[in-house]
Amino acid sequence: KALEIAKSVLVKRGNLFIKVFQGDLLGRLLTDIKIKFSLVRLFKPRASRPESAEIYILALGYLGNRQLKR
């Protein structure tokens, strides 16, 4: 849902920072984000408990609503 909201409000070269939980859909989300942003980084803060499934995604340089060419 966060990516859909971001696509509707971000301007070109805008940035996205979201907290997500590791799970079955994380790979698909990352693929979608990498298509829409110039640079994508994942990180887990040191303050986060090791057993926690939370991670953060930082996506820089929104590319706009371009589509993949097939």
C-alpha positions, 0 to 999 in steps of 0.5 A: 500500500505504501508504494501505491501511495508514494506513486500518487504523491511523489514528484520525480526524484522524490524519496521513500522511506518505509518500514516493512516486515520480512515475509513472502511478499517482500521480494515482490515489493523490492522488485516493484520499488527497484523499477520505480527508484534510482537507488534502493537500500535495505537496512535493519537498525542496530536498535532493532531486536535480532528476532524482529522481522522489521526492516527499513527500505530507503528508496531514492530518486523516484523515476515517475510512472514509467512502465517496463518495456517487454 
